[in-house]
Amino acid sequence: MCALQTPFSLRPGQSPLSFEVYGCGGAGCNLIAESLLPSVAVGTSGADLERCPRSKKIAIEASDLAGYADADPSVLSLEMLPASIRSNIPESDVSVLVAGLGGFAGSNGARLFASVSKLVSKMCISVVSLPFSVESISRREIASRALEGLRKRSDLLISFENDKLTSLVPKMTIDKAFRLMNAIMERPIIDLRRVMSESDIPMMRQLASRSSDFKLGVGLGRGAMRDVEATKESLRSPWFGAEREDVTSAFLMISSYPIDQHEVNGIVRDIQASLPNARLMFGSYEDPLLGDRLRVTLLSGEPLLCGE
């Protein structure tokens, strides 16, 4: 194995880590409403929370949410929060924040619960979407500030620019496009849950600290060259912006049914060759729902920003 490569350690038959997904604001609630993962809906609107019948619910007044979100994470404690919030915060191994940044509830809810997750979980992963470029300047500025806050509070940050949806599905209606975005944003959560164990968390933090935020690429392949086809498609992701030589960390998850270790080894080798300077953490798992297809899920780290 190359010195730049580290395998995830969850093995077949072992219990996966417990994940809790916090859907913050309208977009976050939309995602968890369609998800089967354990979840908590967070918002200032009763309508958003009602769309999540399977989730625990945390309703927060707008003025309270802004105050809690601005609190110094280093001094925030559960005792500072009202009982109506504390009673709906479950302990879990991994807390995942999902939100569309730019709106009030999503931007502030994600910042608050990224801080809260440090108190109840071993790891915090944030998965967020960013406004379209045609949206208002104020909304884009709110999203930018929230993203910066999440970089400081999250162990792993995965971001998606909504603009890239138009290149992915140029003729799809906006409602269908956002439903597709929900599935895309949930993909790395599902895959990480299937390959990581508690002993992986320190290495994941170390690798994530080498990048600002991570971008997703997914590829599907079928047939005799399915591994090559899926690998190439994952590397063509519209969300990848960095030059491949500048990528210093990446997470790779491979799924098929059954797993062919020869295919896994080839994919790891090809991804490493494409990202020659990246520390690569990789794992694989069986997914019967894929049938005869193979899926490659790649999280590629963007270079650190100046001053980080």
Residue pairs with C-beta under 8 A, 6 or more apart in sequence:
1 7
2 272
2 280
4 272
4 278
4 279
4 280
5 268
5 272
5 279
5 280
5 281
5 282
6 203
6 279
6 280
6 281
6 282
7 281
7 282
7 283
8 195
8 196
8 197
8 200
8 253
8 281
8 282
8 283
9 196
9 197
9 199
9 200
10 16
10 194
10 195
10 196
10 197
10 200
10 283
10 285
12 285
12 286
14 197
16 193
16 194
16 196
16 197
17 93
17 94
17 122
17 193
17 196
17 197
17 198
18 38
18 92
18 93
18 94
19 37
19 38
19 92
19 93
19 94
19 95
19 96
19 189
19 193
20 38
20 39
20 40
20 90
20 92
20 94
20 95
20 96
20 121
21 31
21 32
21 35
21 37
21 38
21 39
21 40
21 96
21 98
21 189
22 28
22 39
22 40
22 42
22 95
22 96
22 97
22 98
22 109
22 110
22 113
22 117
23 29
23 30
23 31
23 32
23 33
23 39
23 40
23 41
23 42
23 52
23 55
23 98
23 99
24 42
24 43
24 97
24 98
24 99
24 105
24 106
24 109
24 110
24 113
25 42
25 43
25 48
25 99
25 100
25 103
25 104
25 105
25 106
25 107
25 109
25 110
26 43
26 45
26 48
26 100
26 103
26 105
26 106
27 98
27 99
27 100
27 103
27 106
27 129
27 178
28 41
28 42
28 43
28 97
28 98
28 99
28 100
28 106
28 109
28 110
29 41
29 42
29 43
29 48
29 49
29 51
29 52
30 51
30 178
30 182
31 98
31 182
31 185
31 186
32 39
32 40
32 41
32 52
32 55
32 98
33 41
33 51
33 52
33 53
33 55
34 179
34 182
34 183
35 182
35 186
36 54
37 96
37 186
37 189
37 190
37 193
38 90
38 92
39 52
39 54
39 55
39 56
40 55
40 56
40 57
40 58
40 88
40 89
40 90
41 48
41 49
41 51
41 52
41 55
41 56
41 57
41 58
42 58
42 60
42 105
42 109
42 113
43 49
43 58
43 59
43 60
43 105
43 109
44 59
44 60
44 61
44 62
44 65
44 104
44 105
45 105
46 59
48 105
49 57
49 59
56 88
56 90
57 88
58 84
58 85
58 88
58 89
59 84
60 68
60 85
60 109
62 104
62 105
64 82
65 104
65 105
65 108
65 109
65 112
66 104
66 108
68 76
68 80
68 81
68 108
68 112
69 107
69 108
69 109
69 111
69 112
69 149
71 80
71 112
71 115
73 114
73 115
73 118
73 152
73 153
76 115
76 116
76 119
77 119
78 86
78 89
78 116
78 119
78 120
81 89
81 116
89 116
89 120
90 120
91 120
91 121
92 120
92 121
93 121
93 122
93 123
93 198
94 121
94 122
94 123
94 124
94 125
94 192
94 193
95 113
95 116
95 117
95 120
95 121
95 123
95 124
95 125
96 124
96 125
96 126
96 127
96 189
97 109
97 110
97 113
97 114
97 117
97 124
97 125
97 126
97 127
97 128
97 150
97 154
98 126
98 127
98 128
98 185
98 186
98 189
99 106
99 107
99 109
99 110
99 126
99 128
99 129
100 106
100 128
100 129
100 131
101 107
101 110
101 128
101 129
101 130
101 131
101 142
101 143
101 146
101 147
102 130
102 131
102 135
102 139
102 140
102 142
102 143
102 146
103 139
103 142
104 142
106 128
106 146
107 142
107 143
107 145
107 146
108 146
110 126
110 128
110 146
110 150
111 146
111 149
111 150
111 153
114 124
114 126
114 149
114 150
114 153
114 154
115 153
117 124
118 124
118 153
122 198
122 201
123 155
123 156
123 201
123 204
123 205
124 153
124 154
124 155
124 156
125 154
125 155
125 156
125 157
125 158
125 189
125 192
126 150
126 153
126 154
126 156
126 157
126 158
127 158
127 159
127 160
127 185
127 188
127 189
128 146
128 147
128 150
128 157
128 158
128 159
128 160
129 159
129 160
129 161
129 162
129 181
129 185
130 140
130 143
130 147
130 159
130 160
130 161
130 162
131 139
131 140
131 143
131 162
132 162
132 163
133 140
133 163
147 157
147 159
147 213
150 157
151 157
151 212
151 213
151 308
155 201
155 204
155 205
155 208
156 204
156 205
156 208
156 214
157 208
157 212
157 213
157 214
158 185
158 188
158 213
158 214
158 215
158 216
158 299
159 213
159 214
159 215
160 181
160 184
160 185
160 215
160 216
160 239
161 239
162 181
164 238
164 239
165 177
165 180
165 181
167 238
168 180
168 238
169 176
169 177
169 180
172 180
184 216
184 218
187 216
187 218
187 297
188 216
188 251
188 253
188 297
188 299
191 253
191 255
191 285
191 297
192 251
192 253
194 253
194 255
194 283
194 285
194 287
195 253
195 283
195 284
195 285
196 204
196 283
200 281
203 281
204 251
204 281
207 249
207 250
207 251
207 279
207 281
207 301
208 214
208 249
208 301
210 248
210 249
210 279
210 301
210 304
211 247
211 248
211 249
211 301
211 302
211 303
211 304
212 301
212 302
212 303
212 304
212 305
212 308
213 301
213 302
214 251
214 299
214 300
214 301
214 302
215 237
215 239
215 240
215 241
215 242
215 299
215 300
215 302
216 237
216 239
216 297
216 298
216 299
217 233
217 234
217 235
217 236
217 237
217 239
217 240
217 296
217 297
217 298
217 299
217 300
218 233
218 234
218 237
218 295
218 296
218 297
218 298
219 229
219 230
219 231
219 232
219 233
219 234
219 235
219 236
219 295
219 296
219 298
220 229
220 230
220 233
220 293
220 294
220 295
220 296
221 227
221 228
221 229
221 230
221 231
221 233
221 293
221 294
221 296
222 229
222 292
222 293
222 294
223 229
226 256
226 263
226 292
226 293
226 294
227 260
227 263
227 266
227 267
227 294
227 296
228 266
228 270
230 267
230 294
230 295
230 296
231 267
231 270
231 271
231 296
233 296
234 271
234 296
234 297
234 298
235 271
235 274
235 298
237 298
237 300
240 300
241 302
242 300
242 301
242 302
242 303
244 274
244 275
244 276
245 276
245 277
246 277
246 303
247 275
247 277
247 278
247 300
247 301
247 302
247 303
248 277
248 278
248 279
248 301
248 303
249 278
249 279
249 280
249 301
250 271
250 275
250 278
250 279
250 280
250 281
250 298
250 299
250 300
250 301
251 280
251 281
251 282
251 298
251 299
252 267
252 268
252 271
252 280
252 281
252 282
252 283
252 296
252 297
252 298
252 299
253 282
253 283
253 284
253 285
253 296
253 297
253 298
254 263
254 264
254 267
254 268
254 282
254 283
254 284
254 285
254 294
254 295
254 296
254 297
255 284
255 285
255 286
255 287
255 290
255 294
255 295
255 297
256 263
256 284
256 286
256 287
256 290
256 293
256 294
256 295
257 286
257 287
257 288
257 289
257 290
257 291
258 286
259 284
259 285
259 286
263 294
264 282
264 284
267 296
268 280
268 282
271 280
271 282
271 296
271 298
272 278
272 280
275 300
278 300
278 301
287 295
